[in-house]
Amino acid sequence: MNAHYLNKSSLFNQKSLSLLAALATSSLAMAQEKKSVLQTYVLDGGPTMLLILVVFLVLIALVVFNFMNISRSKFCPGGLKEELFDHMTNCRVRSAIETSAADPSYLGRMMAFALPNVDATQPEDLGRENVEVAVADFTANETRKNMVWINYISLVAQAAPMVGLFGTVLGMVGAFATLAESGQADPTQLASKISTALLTTLWGLIIAIPSLIFYYFFKNKLNSYVAECTTTSEELVNASLQTINQDAYFAKIPEGLA
């Protein structure tokens, strides 16, 4: 009975060892395959892949920065809008200026720059023209500063394929130099070298395509926030005008027929 039990136990141990060996062999084969993929699609690109890596890291840094920089809280926060509307509806322009100056957002700085141009001696329009000119000046200045970082993404989109092409040309020069030295054309060897040379162009395009997408995404997002802030500035002035000229405003609206 014990011998039978020992034989079964030995057989079980042998099967377990065989299974573990198979798993280890499979894992090693997968690791070698992964290494082969890394070698084939990245490392074989040569020294130019280092430049491609630098360009890729720059793109990541710019995308993260613009996501953090171009946000509603930094451009047109809802709480600030409500507070400014309350002040301007009640014609508390100085309070609106102080509130704006205390807020570092785009709208806050815009209103702190534009509202001092409100002229109470002109109740018919409160000096709207001067306010609009101030808003336009502020927008031109600030938008240009924000566009600098977005334009760098466009630069990456243009530079990445050029760096990739440089690596490809360099690889092709090396391939044909080897061919000239050997004096004979080995199609297999030549195809392998050309494939390696084209890797840098492949990675250049992989970086350039999302760069273009991010460029237009951030550009449109910035323009949308700037337009919202500009519209808000007009609405704030209109809120004060409607309060000051309330009687005249309602006098233009008929109530029944005479």
C-alpha positions in Angstrom: 0.0 0.0 0.0 2.8 2.4 0.9 4.7 1.5 -2.2 1.6 2.2 -4.3 1.2 5.5 -2.6 4.9 6.4 -3.1 4.6 5.5 -6.8 1.6 7.8 -7.2 3.3 10.6 -5.3 6.5 10.2 -7.4 4.4 10.3 -10.6 2.6 13.4 -9.3 5.9 15.2 -8.5 7.2 14.3 -12.0 4.1 15.8 -13.7 4.4 18.9 -11.5 8.0 19.4 -12.4 7.2 18.9 -16.1 4.4 21.5 -15.9 6.7 24.0 -14.1 9.4 23.4 -16.7 6.9 24.0 -19.5 5.7 27.2 -17.8 9.2 28.4 -17.3 10.1 27.6 -21.0 6.9 29.4 -22.2 7.7 32.4 -20.0 11.3 32.5 -21.3 10.0 32.3 -24.9 7.6 35.1 -24.3 10.3 37.3 -22.8 12.6 36.6 -25.7 9.7 37.4 -28.1 9.1 40.7 -26.3 12.8 41.5 -26.4 12.8 40.7 -30.1 9.8 43.1 -30.6 11.7 45.9 -28.7 14.8 45.2 -30.7 13.0 45.1 -34.0 10.8 48.2 -33.6 12.9 50.4 -31.3 16.5 49.6 -30.7 17.2 48.8 -34.4 16.4 52.4 -35.3 19.9 53.4 -34.3 21.2 56.5 -32.5 18.5 58.7 -34.1 16.0 57.0 -31.9 17.5 59.0 -29.0 16.4 62.2 -30.8 13.0 60.7 -31.4 12.7 59.9 -27.7 13.6 63.5 -26.8 11.0 64.9 -29.1 8.4 62.5 -27.6 9.2 63.6 -24.1 8.9 67.2 -25.1 5.5 66.5 -26.6 4.3 64.8 -23.3 5.6 67.8 -21.3 3.8 70.3 -23.5 0.5 68.4 -23.5 0.5 68.1 -19.7 1.4 71.8 -19.3 -1.4 72.9 -21.6 -4.0 70.7 -20.0 -3.1 72.3 -16.7 -2.8 75.8 -18.1 -5.9 76.0 -20.4 -8.8 75.2 -18.0 -12.0 76.8 -17.0 -10.8 77.6 -13.5 -7.9 79.6 -15.0 -9.9 81.4 -17.6 -13.6 81.9 -16.7 -14.5 80.6 -13.3 -18.2 80.5 -12.6 -18.0 81.9 -9.1 -16.2 85.0 -10.3 -18.8 85.6 -13.0 -21.7 85.5 -10.6 -20.0 87.9 -8.2 -19.1 90.3 -10.9 -22.7 90.2 -12.3 -24.0 91.0 -8.8 -21.7 94.0 -8.5 -22.3 95.4 -12.0 -26.1 94.9 -11.9 -26.1 97.1 -8.8 -23.6 99.5 -10.4 -20.8 98.8 -7.9 -18.1 99.2 -10.4 -15.3 99.8 -7.8 -16.3 96.7 -6.0 -16.2 94.8 -9.3 -12.7 96.1 -10.0 -11.5 95.0 -6.5 -13.0 91.6 -6.9 -11.4 91.2 -10.3 -8.0 92.4 -9.2 -8.1 89.8 -6.4 -8.7 86.9 -8.8 -5.7 85.6 -10.9 -7.9 84.1 -13.7 -8.0 85.4 -17.2 -11.5 87.0 -16.7 -10.4 88.6 -13.4 -7.3 90.2 -14.9 -9.3 91.3 -18.0 -12.0 93.0 -15.9 -9.4 94.6 -13.6 -7.8 96.1 -16.7 -11.0 97.1 -18.5 -13.5 98.2 -15.8 -11.5 101.3 -14.8 -12.5 102.7 -18.2 -16.1 102.8 -17.2 -17.2 106.5 -17.2 -20.1 107.4 -15.0 -20.3 110.8 -16.6 -21.7 109.1 -19.7 -24.8 107.3 -18.4 -26.0 106.6 -22.0 -23.1 104.1 -22.6 -20.8 104.3 -19.6 -17.8 104.7 -21.9 -18.4 101.3 -23.5 -16.1 102.1 -26.4 -13.1 102.6 -24.1 -14.0 99.4 -22.2 -14.1 97.4 -25.5 -10.8 98.8 -26.6 -9.2 97.8 -23.3 -10.7 94.3 -23.6 -9.3 94.0 -27.1 -5.8 95.1 -26.0 -5.8 92.7 -23.1 -7.0 89.8 -25.2 -4.4 90.4 -27.9 -1.6 90.4 -25.3 -2.7 87.5 -23.2 -3.8 85.2 -26.1 -0.4 85.6 -27.7 1.3 84.5 -24.5 -0.9 81.4 -24.2 -0.5 80.5 -27.9 3.3 80.4 -27.5 3.1 77.0 -25.6 0.4 75.7 -28.0 2.6 76.6 -31.0 5.4 74.6 -29.6 3.2 71.5 -30.1 2.9 72.5 -33.7 6.7 72.7 -33.9 6.9 69.2 -32.5 4.4 68.0 -35.2 6.7 69.5 -37.9 10.0 68.5 -36.4 9.2 64.8 -35.6 8.8 63.6 -39.2 12.0 65.6 -40.2 14.0 63.9 -37.4 12.6 60.6 -38.5 13.5 61.3 -42.2 17.0 62.3 -41.1 17.4 58.9 -39.4 16.1 57.1 -42.5 18.5 58.9 -44.8 21.4 58.2 -42.4 20.4 54.5 -42.3 20.1 54.3 -46.1 23.5 55.9 -46.6 25.0 53.3 -44.3 23.1 50.5 -46.1 24.4 51.5 -49.5 27.9 52.0 -48.1 27.9 48.4 -46.9 26.6 47.3 -50.2 29.4 49.2 -52.0 32.0 47.6 -49.7 30.8 44.1 -50.2 30.5 44.5 -53.9 27.4 42.2 -54.2 23.7 42.7 -53.6 22.2 40.5 -51.0 18.4 41.2 -51.2 17.8 39.8 -47.7 20.5 41.9 -46.0 19.6 45.0 -48.0 15.9 44.7 -47.2 16.8 44.3 -43.5 18.9 47.4 -43.4 16.3 49.4 -45.3 13.6 48.3 -42.8 15.8 49.4 -40.0 16.4 52.7 -41.6 12.6 53.3 -42.0 11.9 52.8 -38.3 12.8 56.4 -37.5 10.4 57.7 -40.0 7.7 55.4 -38.6 8.2 56.8 -35.1 8.4 60.4 -36.4 4.9 59.9 -37.9 3.6 58.2 -34.7 4.6 61.4 -32.8 3.6 63.9 -35.4 0.0 62.7 -35.9 -1.2 63.1 -32.2 0.8 66.3 -32.0 -1.4 67.8 -34.7 -4.5 66.6 -32.9 -3.4 68.2 -29.6 -2.4 71.4 -31.4 -5.9 72.0 -32.8 -7.5 70.8 -29.6 -5.7 73.2 -27.4 -6.0 76.1 -29.9 -9.8 75.7 -30.2 -10.1 75.3 -26.4 -8.2 78.5 -25.8 -10.2 80.5 -28.4 -13.4 79.2 -26.8 -12.5 80.4 -23.3 -11.3 83.8 -24.7 -14.5 84.3 -26.6 -16.5 83.4 -23.4 -14.5 85.9 -21.3 -15.0 88.6 -24.0 -18.7 88.0 -24.2 -18.9 88.1 -20.3 -17.2 91.5 -20.3 -19.9 92.9 -22.7 -22.7 91.4 -20.6 -21.3 93.0 -17.4 -21.3 96.4 -19.0 -24.8 95.8 -20.3 -26.0 94.8 -16.8 -24.9 98.2 -15.4 -26.4 100.1 -18.4 -29.7 98.4 -18.0 -29.8 99.2 -14.3 -29.0 102.9 -14.9 -31.3 103.3 -17.9 -34.0 101.1 -16.6 -36.8 103.6 -16.9 -35.8 104.5 -20.5 -35.4 100.8 -21.3 -38.9 99.9 -20.1 -40.4 103.0 -21.8 -39.4 101.5 -25.1 -41.4 98.3 -24.4 -45.2 98.8 -25.0 -47.7 97.6 -22.5 -51.0 97.3 -24.2 -52.5 99.7 -26.8 -53.3 103.4 -26.1 
